[in-house]
Structures are given as structure tokens and as C-alpha cells.
Amino acid sequence: MSQKAFTHLLENTKTRHRRLHSVIKNLGPIRVIKRNKIELPTLLCRSISGQQLSVKAAATIWGRLIDKTGKQSLMNYLKVASTEDLRECGLSNAKTKAMFAVYESYKKKNLQANKLLKLTAIERDAILTDIWGVGQWTANMVNIFYFGEKDIWPDKDLAVRNNFLKLIGENKNSIIESNKFSPYRTYLALLMWKVANAKPN
């Protein structure tokens, strides 16, 4: 997070949202840790496998899947895998179907990172959410952590939205209020995740 972005968040909360201002000031500048060292289709599948699960359960299921792939890439494995193979890892029918849908999109060359990088976040959203089982939340995570977009507000993430509203007022509209932090909404979201993960005193 640049000093400009940090100052922007502080200035936007100084008089309107004093509790949020205090949290931002105490947590300090925060940065996006990009996860683009693995192939985008694999990252999508990992995101799908972990949806609505605890961190521990998600890691266990993903580990089983990776063990099954052996030395080949996940996309090469999905090319020959069956529904039963994926279900044996602990994946639901819906998640299994979504992973095969990711593979089909990959096969059609719709998930080439170098091409998607040239698009806007909204254009990427349209391509990603066109894949069966890939929703807006997943598209947001890809835009934030794979492409490093600075102005994404993942309102469907309960930890982000709920912590934001706790700090600005439960009666507020989270989307309207978050728009006031553009073009640095990603950093606001990261701060809300940090709040959610903070250990109580």
C-alpha cells in the first residue's frame, strides 16, 4: 500500500467514521500479497475447493487432490479424471462440476493470464463468472490476489462486509459507503480481513 493510498483511507474516515479511522491508523499500511506463482486455472480450482469450509478442512481436501495429480499439472489431471476421482477427495458434486468447468474454459484458452491481464477488472469478472460454479466472490479474489487490482470491494465476503458495517454503522449500505474509498477499496477490504483475523485481547 502506497503512502498515498494510506492517506486516502485516513482522510476519508477522519470525521465521518472515527472508529474505522482508528482501526486503519492502528493497523497501518497493508499490502496485497499476490498469489500468481501458480497457474490461474489451478488458483480458481483451489478457491472453489475451499468455499464455505474452514481453513483446515479446505487444506485437507486440496491436499488430497494434489496428491492424486502426482507430478502432472492439475489441468492435465482433470483432462483424464472422473467425477468419482474428485469426489474421493471430499469435493461435493457442485465443486466437482465447477472444477471440470474450469478445465473446459482452460481448454478453450479463456484463462490465459497474459491476456486477462490486459482487461479491466469488470471485463475479467464477465469471463470468470461465465464459468459454471465461479461466482462474484471468486472473481473478486482472483482480481485482488492474482492480478493485484487496487480497487475491488468483495461485498459478498461476510468478514469484509460485517466488520466494515460494525465500524461505520449497521444501518449503512456497505456498497455505497465502500465506493467512497475508491480507487483503493482493495486495501480497505484487506484491513477488514485483518480485523476479522485479529486475536481478542
C-alpha positions as CSV (number, residue, x, y, z in Angstrom):
1,M,0.0,0.0,0.0
2,S,1.4,3.3,-1.0
3,Q,1.5,6.3,1.4
4,K,-1.0,8.0,-1.0
5,A,-3.5,5.1,-0.5
6,F,-3.0,5.0,3.2
7,T,-3.5,8.8,3.5
8,H,-6.6,8.5,1.3
9,L,-8.2,5.9,3.7
10,L,-7.3,8.0,6.7
11,E,-8.6,11.3,5.3
12,N,-11.9,9.6,4.2
13,T,-12.6,8.4,7.7
14,K,-11.2,11.2,9.9
15,T,-14.5,13.0,10.5
16,R,-17.1,10.6,9.2
17,H,-16.1,7.2,10.7
18,R,-13.9,7.7,13.7
19,R,-13.9,4.0,14.8
20,L,-12.8,2.9,11.3
21,H,-10.3,5.7,11.2
22,S,-8.7,4.5,14.5
23,V,-8.6,0.9,13.2
24,I,-6.9,2.0,9.9
25,K,-4.4,4.1,11.8
26,N,-3.5,1.3,14.3
27,L,-3.2,-1.4,11.7
28,G,-1.1,0.8,9.4
29,P,-0.3,0.4,5.7
30,I,-1.2,-3.0,4.3
31,R,-0.2,-4.6,1.0
32,V,-1.7,-7.2,-1.4
33,I,0.3,-10.4,-1.3
34,K,-0.1,-11.7,-4.8
35,R,-0.6,-15.4,-5.4
36,N,0.2,-15.6,-9.1
37,K,3.1,-18.1,-8.8
38,I,0.7,-20.9,-9.7
39,E,-1.4,-21.2,-12.9
40,L,-4.7,-19.2,-12.9
41,P,-6.9,-22.2,-13.6
42,T,-5.3,-24.0,-10.6
43,L,-5.9,-21.0,-8.4
44,L,-9.5,-21.0,-9.5
45,C,-9.9,-24.7,-8.6
46,R,-8.3,-24.1,-5.2
47,S,-10.6,-21.3,-4.5
48,I,-13.6,-23.4,-5.5
49,S,-12.5,-26.3,-3.3
50,G,-12.2,-24.1,-0.2
51,Q,-15.6,-22.4,-0.5
52,Q,-17.7,-22.4,2.7
53,L,-15.1,-24.6,4.5
54,S,-12.8,-24.0,7.4
55,V,-9.1,-23.3,6.6
56,K,-8.2,-26.8,8.0
57,A,-10.9,-28.7,6.0
58,A,-10.1,-26.8,2.8
59,A,-6.4,-27.6,3.2
60,T,-7.1,-31.3,3.8
61,I,-9.3,-31.6,0.7
62,W,-6.9,-29.7,-1.5
63,G,-4.0,-31.8,-0.3
64,R,-5.8,-35.0,-1.3
65,L,-6.5,-33.6,-4.7
66,I,-2.9,-32.5,-5.2
67,D,-1.7,-36.0,-4.1
68,K,-3.9,-37.5,-6.8
69,T,-2.4,-35.4,-9.5
70,G,1.1,-36.7,-8.8
71,K,3.8,-34.9,-10.8
72,Q,1.4,-33.7,-13.5
73,S,-0.4,-30.3,-13.6
74,L,-3.9,-30.1,-12.2
75,M,-5.3,-29.3,-15.7
76,N,-3.6,-32.4,-17.2
77,Y,-5.1,-34.4,-14.4
78,L,-8.6,-33.1,-14.9
79,K,-8.3,-34.0,-18.6
80,V,-8.5,-37.7,-17.6
81,A,-10.0,-37.6,-14.1
82,S,-13.5,-38.8,-13.4
83,T,-16.2,-37.4,-11.2
84,E,-15.6,-40.2,-8.7
85,D,-11.9,-39.3,-8.6
86,L,-12.6,-35.8,-7.4
87,R,-15.4,-36.9,-5.1
88,E,-13.0,-39.3,-3.3
89,C,-11.0,-36.2,-2.3
90,G,-14.0,-34.9,-0.4
91,L,-15.3,-32.5,-3.0
92,S,-19.0,-32.0,-3.4
93,N,-20.9,-32.7,-6.7
94,A,-21.2,-29.0,-7.3
95,K,-17.5,-28.3,-6.7
96,T,-16.5,-31.2,-8.9
97,K,-18.7,-29.9,-11.7
98,A,-17.2,-26.4,-11.2
99,M,-13.6,-27.8,-11.5
100,F,-14.4,-29.6,-14.7
101,A,-16.0,-26.3,-16.0
102,V,-12.7,-24.5,-15.2
103,Y,-10.9,-27.1,-17.2
104,E,-13.2,-26.6,-20.2
105,S,-12.6,-22.9,-20.0
106,Y,-8.8,-23.5,-19.8
107,K,-9.0,-25.8,-22.8
108,K,-10.8,-23.1,-24.8
109,K,-7.8,-20.8,-23.9
110,N,-10.1,-18.4,-21.9
111,L,-7.9,-18.4,-18.9
112,Q,-4.6,-17.2,-20.2
113,A,-3.3,-14.8,-17.6
114,N,-1.3,-12.7,-20.0
115,K,-4.5,-11.9,-22.0
116,L,-6.7,-11.4,-18.9
117,L,-4.1,-9.0,-17.5
118,K,-4.8,-6.6,-20.3
119,L,-8.5,-6.4,-19.4
120,T,-10.3,-4.3,-16.8
121,A,-11.5,-6.0,-13.6
122,I,-15.1,-5.8,-14.9
123,E,-14.1,-7.5,-18.1
124,R,-12.3,-10.2,-16.2
125,D,-15.4,-10.7,-14.0
126,A,-17.5,-11.4,-17.0
127,I,-15.2,-14.1,-18.3
128,L,-14.7,-15.7,-14.9
129,T,-18.3,-15.7,-13.8
130,D,-19.3,-17.2,-17.1
131,I,-17.7,-20.4,-15.8
132,W,-20.2,-22.7,-14.1
133,G,-19.7,-22.5,-10.3
134,V,-17.5,-19.4,-10.4
135,G,-19.3,-16.6,-8.7
136,Q,-18.5,-12.9,-8.0
137,W,-16.7,-13.7,-4.8
138,T,-14.2,-16.0,-6.6
139,A,-13.8,-13.4,-9.4
140,N,-13.0,-10.8,-6.7
141,M,-10.4,-13.0,-5.1
142,V,-8.7,-13.5,-8.4
143,N,-8.7,-9.8,-9.2
144,I,-7.2,-9.0,-5.8
145,F,-4.7,-11.7,-5.2
146,Y,-3.8,-12.8,-8.7
147,F,-3.9,-9.6,-10.7
148,G,-3.2,-7.2,-7.8
149,E,-6.2,-4.9,-8.5
150,K,-6.3,-2.0,-6.0
151,D,-10.0,-1.1,-6.3
152,I,-12.0,-4.2,-5.6
153,W,-14.7,-4.4,-2.9
154,P,-15.7,-8.0,-2.2
155,D,-19.1,-7.2,-0.7
156,K,-20.2,-10.9,-0.8
157,D,-17.4,-11.7,1.7
158,L,-19.1,-11.7,5.1
159,A,-16.0,-11.0,7.1
160,V,-15.3,-7.9,5.0
161,R,-18.9,-6.6,4.9
162,N,-19.8,-7.4,8.5
163,N,-16.6,-5.9,10.0
164,F,-17.0,-2.8,7.8
165,L,-20.6,-2.2,9.0
166,K,-19.6,-2.8,12.6
167,L,-17.2,0.1,12.3
168,I,-19.3,2.5,10.4
169,G,-22.8,1.6,11.5
170,E,-25.0,-1.4,10.9
171,N,-27.7,0.7,9.2
172,K,-25.3,1.8,6.4
173,N,-25.2,0.4,2.9
174,S,-21.8,-1.3,2.6
175,I,-21.5,-0.9,-1.2
176,I,-22.4,2.8,-1.2
177,E,-20.1,3.5,1.7
178,S,-17.2,1.5,0.3
179,N,-17.5,3.4,-3.0
180,K,-16.3,6.5,-1.2
181,F,-12.9,4.8,-0.7
182,S,-12.3,4.3,-4.5
183,P,-9.7,3.9,-6.0
184,Y,-8.3,2.0,-3.0
185,R,-11.1,-0.3,-1.9
186,T,-9.0,-3.4,-2.0
187,Y,-6.9,-2.1,0.8
188,L,-10.0,-1.3,2.9
189,A,-11.1,-4.9,2.3
190,L,-7.7,-6.2,3.4
191,L,-7.9,-4.2,6.5
192,M,-11.3,-5.7,7.3
193,W,-9.9,-9.2,6.9
194,K,-7.1,-8.2,9.2
195,V,-9.7,-7.1,11.7
196,A,-11.5,-10.4,11.4
197,N,-8.3,-12.4,12.0
198,A,-7.1,-10.3,14.9
199,K,-6.9,-12.2,18.2
200,P,-9.0,-10.8,21.0
201,N,-7.1,-9.2,23.9
